[in-house]
């Protein structure tokens, strides 16, 4: 279990969490202790840096996606494994009145919790002022087999991806983030305050074109993407066994043409578990 998140914390507690025996000799410079917060040998190291830290790390698996190119939410079935897990649904919804308005996602009739969502226009008027939705929802569940996912919002060219998380300390994400491009260009970054050995899952939607060569996401272990009707690209990624501290995921599009020449709309959201 994770170390205390506040108050007194002892070297013995840290040592035990790292896999040592209680009451045996240890120091903050021991390699197994340093590894829990990603510190190198001899690096400055304080007790407060171990608040909430755990030696364990959650595992993640991709379960599938659902897509629509007509108005409305991309309802669909996904196959879930047996046992209790956190099910994560990432949304990338095209939008325009009255379709954008995403307010809920349902997993097998159970309302999921919204971790992060962005569907505002960019503050830079040089970027296309669409209101694409990028969102991350989650629910701890023991549902298994073919399960129906539904929700609201979205117009043509909308998509969702589904992940499962096991081996977690908490079903609730410890941090969430949203971001979008505010400067002209083909890339934008989202920064997440990661914990050591945590798991970050992110979502992005961007414009697309006939000659797009794909989306890259820096620092991601795995990226899922689909390009719909040569109009929008729908992306999700995860980063497992994260280092401690701020980590930026830069989403880069390589388009051939855009609504606004020289820039592309990118909406991003992310959540991290431990």
N, C-alpha and C positions, 0 to 999 in steps of 0.2 A: 504494500500500500504506500501511497506517497507520504513524504515527510510533512510535518506541520506547515501550514501556510503562513503562520504568524506566531509570535511569542518565542519562548525559549526553545532552542534546538541544540542538541549535544553532538559531539563528535561521534559518540557511540551510536546514536541513532542513525547518523549519516553512514557510518561504517556498516551497520547491519543492513541498511537499505541497499548498499552496494554489494551485498552478498557475504560480508564478513561475519565472524562469530562475536556475539556480544561479550564485552569485557576484555577483548584482545587488543593488542597494540595497533594503533592506526594514526595516520596524519592526513591533513588535507591535501598533501602532495602525493598520496598513494595513487597509483594509476587508475585503480577501479573507482576510487572516489572522484578523481578529476574527470573521469569519463562521463559521469552522470551530468555534468554541466559543460562538457566539451572543452575543458581547459588543458593546456599543454603543461609539460613538466616545468616546475619552478614558476609558473604564472601566478600573479596575484590572485588570491582566493579567499573569500570570506564566508562566514557561516550564513549570512543573509541570502547568499546566492543559491542556497539549497532549499529555500522555502518552496514547498509544494512539489519538489522534484521526486521522481520515481525512477528506479533502474529499469523498469519494464517499459515496453512500447506496444501500442495497439497495432493490430494488423488490419489490412484493408483488402477488399476484393471488389472488382467491377462486376455488376450483375446485368447490365443491359441498358437500353434506351428506348424511348418512344418518341415519334416524330409526326408532325402534321404539316402540310403545305396549304391547308385551308384555314379559315378563321376559327379561332378557338384554341383551347388548351390541348396539348398533345397527350390525351388520355391513352392508356395502354396497360398491358400486362407485363409483369417482370417475374422471373423465377427467383425466389428467396430460399436460402439454405435453412436447415433446421436449427433450433436453439435460439437463445436470446442474443440479440445483437442490436447495434444502432444502425438503422437504415437511413442513408443520406440520399436525398434527391436534389440534384442541381438543375436549375431552370435556365434556359436561354430562349426567351420569348420575343418574337417580333411584336411590334405594337403600334397602335394608333387608335384614337377614340373610335368606338367605346371599348376596344378590345384589350388595352394594356392592363390596367386595373387588377393585377394579381393580388389576392388577399389570402388564399389558402391552398393547401395541397392535402389530399386525403390518401392514405395508404390502407387499402382494404377496408374502407369505411371509418378509419381512425384519423383524426385531424393531426397533422404533423406540426411541429414547432418551427417557426421561421427563425433562422439564425442570422441571416444577412440578406439584404435586398437593395438593389439600386435600379431605378427606372426614371431618373430625371434627365433632362437635356443637359448637354455640356455647357459650362459657363463660358466657353469660348465660342462665339457665334460664327467663327470660321469653320467649325466642325458641324456636320449634319445634325440638326436638332431633333432627331428621332428620340423616341422613348423606349428603346429596347429594354427588356427586363433581364437582369442577371440576379439569381437568388439561390440560396442554399437552405434547404429544410431538413429536419431530422426527426426521428422517433425511435425510441427503444421498443423493440417488438419481438415476439416469438412467432409471428406469422411465417409460414413456410409454403413452398410450392408456388403455383401461379397466383399472383396477387395483383389486383387492379389498382392503378394509380390514376387519380383524377384531380382536377383543380379548376381554377378560373384564370382569365386573362389570356393574352396572346392572340395574334392574328396569324396570317399565313406565315409559313417558315418558322415554326416553333419546335422546340426540342427539350427533352429532359434526359439526364443520365442518372443511374442508380448505383450506389455503392453500399457495401456492408462493412461495419467496423466491429471487430471482436478484440478481446484482451485489453479493454479500456479500464481506466480507473473511475471515470465518470462519463455518463451518457450525455452530459451537457458540455458543449464546447467551451473551452476556457478563454477563447478570444475569437472575435469576428472582425471582418474588415470589408469595406467597399471602396472602389476607386473607378475613375474613368480618365480618358485622355483629356487634358486641358490645354495642351499645346499641339500645334499642327505637326503631324507626323503619322507614322504607321505603327507605333508601339506605345505602350503605357505600362506602368508597373503598379502592383498592389503589394503593400508591405504588411507582414504579419509578425506580431511579437511572439515568436515560437518558444516553446519549452523544449528542453533536451529530450530526445526520444519521443517527441510528439508526432502527430499526424495532421497535416493540413490538406484540405480538399477545397478546390477552387472552381469557379465557373466564369466563363466569359462569352460574350456575343459581340460580333463585329460585322461590319459590312464585308461583302465578298465581291468577286468579279469573275468573269469568264476565264481570266488568265491567272487567277490566284494559285500560288504554289504551296499553300498550306500555312498553318499557324504554328509558331514555336512558343514554348513557355520555359523561361529560364528557371533552373533549380528544381524542375519537376522530375519525378521519377517515371511518371507515366502520363500520357496525354491522349484523351479521346477527342475526336473532332468529326463533324459532318458538315458538308457544304451544300446548302439547299437552294435549288433554283438559281444558282449563280447570283444570289442576292445577299445571303447572310451566311456566316460561319458560326458554328455552335461548338463550344469547347469546354471540356472539363479536365481537371488534372488532380493528381495527388502527389504529396511529398512526404515520404515516411522516414522515421528515425531522424527527425529534424534536429539541427543544432540549437543551442540555447541563444536567444537574442533575435533581433529584427532580421527578417529575411524577405527580400523582395523578389516577386515573381513577375518577370517582364513578359507581357504578351505581345508578340510581333506578328503583324500581317504583311504579306508581300503581294499587294493587289496590282492589277493592271490598270484599273480605272475605278474612280470613286464618285460618290455624289458631289463631294467637294474635292477638287483636285489637290493633291498634296497632303491629304489627311484622311483619317478613317475613324469612324465612331467605334469605341471599345468600351463596353460596360463590364465591370469585374466585381465579384463578391467571393468571400472565402471564410472558412471557419476551421478551427483547429481543436483537436481532441488529444487527451492524454489518458 
